[in-house]
Amino acid sequence: MNFIGRKEELNTLEKEFRRDGSFVVIYGRRRIGKTTLIKEFIKDKQAFYFLATEEVESQSMKRLAGVVARVTGNSMLQRVTFTDWLDLFREIANYRPEEKKVLVIDEFPYLVKTNAAFPSILQNAWDEILKDSNIMLILCGSLISMMQKHALSHDSPLYGRRSAQIRLKPLPFTDLYAVQGQPFSQAVEQYSVTGGVPKYLEFFEPGEDLYRQIQEVVLSKNGFLYEEPNFLLKDEVQSANSYFSIIRAIADGNHKLGKIAGALSMETSSLTPYLSTLIDLDFLKKATPVTEKNPEKSRKGLYFISDNFIRFWFRYVYPYKGELELDNQQIVLDELEKDFIQKFVAFSYEDVCKDIFASLCRSKAVDFVPSRIGSYWLNDINGDTEIDVMAVDHQKKQVFAGECKYHNKPVDATVYYELEEKVKKSAELRTAFPGYKILYGLFSKSGFTQRMLDQAEGRDDILLIQEDHIL
């Protein structure tokens, strides 16, 4: 798979490379592409790349000595037994001191597991040797909780040393769609399963039958992704069963704090720490209406599974584990045929539309500078009001309200009339954004009826977005 996207992250790394005393921390969940990003960055640079593993410390030193020997061409180093990390770091610093170099320590948490004092050792190495030796240091790791504790937190010996940090997220839909060369609907349906995680994409070929690939990679006991959430969670938390139960409750449609607690027979106060951990680990996200001025403190927050693949797994794999263990994959294939497009993909399409709108704003195709892109909902006595995509532009005093329709038929003007009515009837929106211009948007994969096209003709407050472009 070719390198895709990550322009902002590469720009950050290049900027850091040009400065003195650069110390960058890169972290994010497994499979997200951290190592690929680093290797893309260092491919034209003098670099020492060291991948830590779960081995005794003496073996780690021996392997780093091998890396230094290969880069410097000093084969003698491979025959030296190092007992002090600082001696190795001095060898790196002394090599071509006039030339800028990059030292990468990948999977840094494994070194901490082996020697709890390693952050202090590295702090000493940075302060005394590396910082003033024309070296850019990159620490990378997949164990998010350990990276936060040992590389970023106030209690870490390394606190205050970093000059930048990058928390890598899944690739956005628009970056993938731009290079995949497949029809829009196929790209959306694939994305609803893989969620833009680079490693997952390696197992899903564009243009191939999606259900067959799901069967081979996800539903088969031997498939690469059959046990993926187990591996991800057990690396990060103790008592993974409790976290599994919470994710399962949310996958079943319980999104309010009280409903999740009720489904699990837990007190909300006991549940909150688990939810916070799952949010930190990128398993969950807490969404609030865009009208909320303090989202962190909002009582209107709803909890959703943030990762498309994990959401897919808990919907189509976890409930049928018994059958899948007996190689009965047909039961899941029947479920996919029944509601995968209408319920699962259509829900994922809303996030795709948010990404498309953000991309249109960045490219100036839409004259809108969003300070926030999300959704809107209100439960009141007059019924539930929901708007799929809502964004706010405080600079130009604009609000964008959009509806997403993943249908095989063109979207008609009725959808626009209903959206306009929702906005006009919402006293909460008028109160939150007084005097703001309303911009309406309709997202469709199958185009628009002539009646809708006529309605939008000559209007600067209606955007018709077919696939990823404005008509």
C-alpha positions in Angstrom: 0.0 0.0 0.0 1.4 3.4 -1.0 1.8 6.2 1.5 -1.4 8.2 1.7 -2.1 11.6 3.2 -0.6 12.7 6.5 0.5 16.1 5.0 0.0 18.0 8.2 2.0 15.5 10.2 4.8 15.4 7.7 4.9 19.2 7.7 5.2 19.2 11.5 8.1 16.7 11.4 9.9 18.7 8.7 9.5 21.9 10.7 10.8 20.1 13.8 13.8 18.7 11.8 14.8 22.3 10.9 15.0 23.5 14.5 17.6 22.8 17.2 16.8 20.6 20.1 13.8 18.9 18.6 12.1 16.1 20.6 8.9 14.8 19.1 6.4 12.3 20.7 4.3 10.3 18.3 1.5 8.1 19.7 -1.7 6.4 18.7 -3.4 3.1 18.7 -2.0 0.0 16.9 -2.3 -0.3 13.1 -2.8 3.5 12.7 0.4 4.0 10.6 2.8 5.6 13.1 5.9 3.6 11.9 4.9 4.2 8.2 4.7 7.9 8.9 8.2 7.9 10.5 9.7 5.9 7.7 8.3 8.2 5.1 9.8 11.1 7.0 13.3 9.7 7.5 13.6 8.1 4.0 15.8 10.9 2.8 17.6 11.6 6.1 20.5 10.3 8.2 18.5 8.3 10.7 19.0 5.7 13.5 15.7 3.7 13.6 15.4 1.4 16.7 12.3 -0.8 17.2 12.0 -1.8 20.8 10.6 -5.3 21.7 9.7 -7.2 24.8 13.1 -8.6 25.5 15.7 -8.3 28.3 17.5 -4.9 28.5 20.9 -6.3 27.5 19.4 -7.6 24.2 17.8 -4.2 23.5 21.2 -2.6 24.0 22.8 -5.2 21.7 20.3 -4.5 19.0 20.6 -0.8 19.2 24.4 -1.2 19.0 23.8 -3.2 15.8 21.7 -0.3 14.4 24.4 2.2 15.2 27.1 -0.1 13.7 25.1 -0.4 10.4 24.4 3.4 10.1 27.9 4.5 11.0 29.7 1.6 9.2 31.7 0.9 12.4 31.4 -2.9 12.6 33.4 -3.0 15.8 30.4 -1.7 17.7 28.6 -5.1 17.1 31.4 -6.8 19.0 31.2 -4.5 22.0 29.0 -5.4 25.0 27.3 -2.2 26.1 26.0 -2.0 29.7 25.1 1.6 29.8 22.5 3.3 27.4 24.5 6.6 27.7 27.5 5.1 25.9 25.3 4.1 23.0 23.7 7.6 22.8 27.2 9.1 22.8 28.2 6.9 19.8 25.2 8.3 17.9 26.0 11.9 19.0 29.6 11.6 18.0 28.9 10.4 14.4 29.2 13.2 11.9 28.4 15.9 14.5 28.1 18.6 11.8 25.3 16.7 10.1 21.6 16.7 11.3 20.5 13.2 12.3 17.3 11.6 13.5 17.1 9.1 16.3 13.9 7.1 16.4 12.9 4.9 19.4 9.8 3.1 18.2 7.5 1.2 20.7 9.1 3.1 23.6 6.8 1.6 26.2 8.5 -1.8 25.8 11.7 -0.3 27.1 9.8 1.1 30.1 8.3 -2.3 30.8 11.7 -3.8 30.8 13.3 -1.1 33.0 11.0 1.4 34.8 13.9 3.8 35.1 14.3 4.1 31.4 12.5 7.5 31.2 15.0 8.9 33.7 17.9 7.4 31.7 16.5 9.0 28.5 16.0 12.3 30.2 19.6 12.3 31.3 20.7 11.3 27.8 18.7 14.1 26.3 19.8 16.8 28.7 23.5 15.8 28.7 24.2 14.4 25.3 21.5 14.5 22.6 19.9 18.0 22.9 22.9 19.9 21.8 24.3 17.3 19.3 22.4 18.1 16.1 20.0 15.3 16.8 16.2 15.1 16.4 14.7 12.6 18.8 11.4 10.8 18.0 9.7 8.7 20.6 6.9 6.5 19.3 4.5 4.1 20.9 1.1 2.3 20.5 0.3 1.8 24.2 -1.5 5.1 24.6 -1.8 5.0 28.4 1.9 4.3 28.8 2.9 7.0 26.3 0.8 9.5 28.2 2.2 8.4 31.5 5.9 8.0 30.7 6.4 10.5 27.8 3.8 13.3 28.2 2.5 13.5 31.8 3.6 16.1 34.3 4.9 13.2 36.5 7.3 11.8 33.8 11.0 12.6 34.0 10.7 13.6 30.3 8.0 16.2 31.0 8.9 19.6 29.4 11.5 18.1 27.0 9.3 17.5 24.0 9.0 20.3 21.4 6.0 18.7 19.6 3.6 15.8 19.9 1.5 14.0 17.3 -1.4 11.8 18.2 -2.1 9.9 15.0 -5.7 9.3 14.0 -7.3 7.2 11.2 -7.0 8.6 7.7 -10.0 10.7 6.7 -12.3 9.4 4.0 -11.4 12.2 1.5 -7.7 11.3 1.6 -8.5 7.7 0.8 -11.1 8.3 -1.8 -8.8 10.6 -3.7 -6.3 7.8 -4.4 -8.3 4.6 -4.3 -9.8 4.8 -7.8 -13.1 3.1 -6.9 -16.8 4.2 -7.2 -18.0 6.5 -4.4 -20.5 4.0 -2.9 -17.8 1.2 -2.8 -15.4 3.6 -1.1 -18.0 4.6 1.6 -19.0 1.0 2.2 -15.4 -0.1 2.6 -14.7 2.9 4.9 -17.6 2.0 7.1 -15.8 -1.3 7.9 -12.1 -0.2 7.9 -12.6 3.3 9.3 -9.4 4.6 7.6 -7.0 2.5 9.7 -4.1 1.9 7.2 -3.3 -1.7 8.4 -6.9 -2.8 7.9 -7.0 -1.3 4.4 -4.2 -3.7 3.4 -6.8 -6.6 3.6 -9.5 -4.8 1.6 -8.7 -4.4 -2.1 -10.7 -1.7 -3.9 -13.0 -3.2 -6.5 -13.2 -6.6 -4.8 -16.4 -8.0 -3.3 -16.7 -6.5 0.1 -18.7 -9.3 1.7 -16.3 -11.9 0.5 -13.4 -9.9 2.0 -15.3 -9.5 5.3 -15.9 -13.2 5.4 -12.2 -14.0 4.9 -10.6 -11.3 7.0 -13.2 -10.7 9.8 -15.5 -13.7 10.1 -13.0 -16.5 9.6 -11.4 -17.8 12.8 -8.1 -17.5 11.0 -8.8 -14.0 9.7 -6.4 -11.2 10.7 -9.2 -9.1 12.3 -11.3 -11.9 13.9 -10.0 -11.1 17.4 -8.7 -7.5 16.8 -10.7 -5.7 19.6 -9.5 -8.3 22.1 -5.9 -7.6 21.2 -6.3 -3.8 21.3 -8.1 -3.7 24.6 -6.0 -6.3 26.5 -2.9 -4.4 25.6 -4.2 -1.3 27.3 -6.5 -2.3 30.3 -7.0 -4.8 33.0 -10.3 -6.5 33.3 -11.0 -6.2 29.6 -14.4 -7.9 30.1 -15.8 -4.8 31.9 -14.8 -2.6 28.9 -16.2 -5.1 26.5 -19.6 -5.0 28.2 -19.7 -1.2 28.0 -18.9 -1.2 24.3 -21.4 -3.9 23.7 -24.1 -1.9 25.5 -23.4 1.2 23.4 -23.3 -1.0 20.2 -26.9 -2.1 21.2 -28.1 1.5 20.9 -27.6 2.8 24.4 -25.9 6.2 24.0 -27.0 8.2 27.1 -25.0 7.8 30.2 -28.1 6.7 32.2 -29.1 4.1 29.6 -25.7 2.6 29.4 -25.5 2.4 33.2 -29.0 0.9 33.3 -28.2 -1.8 30.7 -25.2 -2.8 32.8 -26.9 -2.4 36.2 -24.2 0.1 37.2 -24.2 3.4 38.9 -23.3 6.3 36.6 -20.6 7.4 38.9 -19.0 3.9 38.7 -19.3 3.9 34.9 -17.7 7.3 34.1 -14.1 6.3 34.7 -14.5 3.4 32.3 -16.0 5.7 29.7 -13.1 8.2 30.1 -10.6 5.5 29.6 -12.3 4.2 26.4 -12.4 7.7 25.1 -8.7 8.2 25.8 -8.0 5.0 23.9 -10.0 6.1 20.9 -12.6 3.3 21.3 -15.4 5.8 22.2 -16.3 9.4 21.6 -18.6 11.7 23.5 -20.7 13.8 21.1 -22.6 16.9 22.2 -24.9 19.2 20.1 -23.0 22.0 18.4 -25.1 24.5 20.4 -23.4 23.5 23.6 -20.9 26.2 24.7 -19.1 23.9 27.1 -19.1 20.4 25.5 -17.0 18.9 28.3 -19.5 19.8 31.0 -22.6 19.2 28.9 -25.3 16.9 30.2 -26.5 16.3 26.7 -23.5 14.2 25.7 -24.1 10.9 23.9 -21.5 8.1 23.7 -20.7 6.4 20.4 -18.1 3.9 19.3 -15.6 6.1 17.5 -13.8 3.4 15.4 -15.8 2.0 12.4 -14.2 -1.4 12.6 -14.8 -1.8 16.3 -18.4 -0.7 15.7 -18.7 -3.3 12.9 -17.2 -6.0 15.0 -19.5 -5.5 18.0 -22.5 -5.4 15.6 -21.7 -8.4 13.4 -19.1 -10.5 15.1 -19.3 -10.4 18.9 -23.0 -11.4 19.1 -22.4 -14.4 16.8 -19.1 -15.6 18.3 -20.5 -19.1 19.1 -21.7 -19.6 15.5 -18.4 -18.3 14.0 -16.4 -20.6 16.3 -18.4 -23.5 14.6 -17.6 -22.0 11.2 -21.2 -20.9 10.6 -20.4 -17.7 8.8 -23.7 -17.7 6.9 -25.6 -16.3 9.8 -23.6 -13.1 9.8 -23.7 -12.9 6.0 -27.5 -13.1 6.2 -27.4 -10.2 8.7 -25.2 -8.2 6.4 -27.6 -8.7 3.5 -30.5 -7.6 5.7 -29.3 -4.3 7.1 -25.6 -3.5 6.5 -26.3 -0.8 3.9 -29.5 0.7 5.3 -28.5 0.9 9.0 -24.7 0.4 9.3 -23.3 2.2 6.2 -26.0 4.9 6.3 -24.9 5.8 9.9 -21.2 5.8 8.9 -22.1 8.0 5.9 -22.9 10.9 8.3 -19.3 11.0 9.5 -18.1 10.7 5.8 -20.3 13.8 5.0 -18.7 15.7 7.9 -15.3 14.9 6.5 -16.4 15.9 3.0 -17.8 19.2 4.3 -14.5 19.9 6.2 -12.5 19.2 3.0 -14.8 21.5 1.0 -14.2 24.3 3.5 -10.4 23.7 3.5 -10.3 23.9 -0.3 -12.4 27.1 -0.3 -15.1 25.4 -2.3 -17.4 26.6 0.5 -16.9 30.1 1.9 -17.1 28.8 5.5 -14.5 28.7 8.3 -15.8 26.1 10.7 -14.9 26.4 14.4 -16.8 23.1 15.0 -18.4 20.4 12.9 -20.8 18.0 14.5 -24.5 17.2 14.7 -27.5 18.6 16.5 -30.3 17.0 18.5 -32.9 18.1 20.9 -35.4 15.9 22.8 -38.5 18.0 23.7 -42.2 17.8 24.1 -42.7 18.6 20.4 -40.7 15.5 19.3 -37.1 14.8 18.6 -35.2 17.1 16.4 -32.1 15.7 14.7 -29.8 17.3 12.1 -27.1 15.0 10.7 -24.3 17.6 10.1 -24.1 21.0 11.7 -21.2 23.4 11.7 -20.6 26.9 13.0 -18.6 29.7 11.5 -18.2 32.4 14.2 -16.0 34.6 12.0 -18.7 35.1 9.3 -21.6 34.4 11.6 -22.9 31.4 9.7 -24.4 28.1 10.6 -24.4 25.1 8.3 -27.2 22.5 8.6 -27.0 19.4 6.5 -28.9 16.2 5.9 -27.2 13.0 4.6 -29.1 10.5 2.4 -27.4 7.3 1.4 -30.2 6.2 -1.0 -30.2 4.7 -4.4 -32.7 7.3 -5.6 -32.1 11.0 -6.1 -32.9 13.3 -3.1 -36.1 15.3 -3.6 -36.9 18.8 -2.4 -39.1 17.3 0.4 -35.8 16.6 2.3 -34.8 20.3 2.0 -38.3 21.5 3.2 -38.1 19.2 6.2 -34.6 20.4 7.1 -35.6 24.1 6.7 -38.6 23.5 9.0 -36.4 21.8 11.7 -34.1 24.8 11.8 -36.9 27.4 11.7 -38.8 25.7 14.6 -35.7 25.4 16.8 -35.8 28.1 19.4 -32.6 26.7 20.8 -30.7 27.3 17.5 -32.0 30.9 17.3 -30.9 31.6 20.9 -27.5 30.0 20.4 -26.7 31.8 17.1 -28.7 35.0 17.0 -28.4 36.8 13.6 -26.4 34.0 12.0 -27.0 33.2 8.4 -28.3 29.7 7.8 -26.6 27.7 5.0 -28.5 24.5 4.1 -26.8 21.4 2.7 -28.0 18.1 1.2 -25.5 15.2 0.8 -26.4 12.5 -1.6 -24.7 9.6 -3.3 -27.3 9.3 -6.0 -27.9 12.9 -7.1 -31.0 15.1 -6.8 -34.4 15.3 -8.5 -35.1 18.1 -11.0 -37.5 19.6 -8.4 -34.6 19.9 -5.9 -32.2 21.3 -8.6 -34.8 23.9 -9.5 -35.3 24.8 -5.8 -31.5 25.4 -5.4 -31.1 27.3 -8.6 -29.8 30.8 -7.9 -29.8 30.3 -4.2 -26.5 31.0 -2.3 -27.9 29.4 0.9 -28.4 25.9 -0.5 -25.6 23.5 -1.2 -26.2 20.3 -3.1 -23.3 17.9 -2.5 -23.2 14.8 -4.7 -20.6 12.3 -3.6 -17.7 14.6 -2.7 -18.3 17.7 -4.8 -20.8 20.6 -5.0 -23.1 20.6 -7.9 
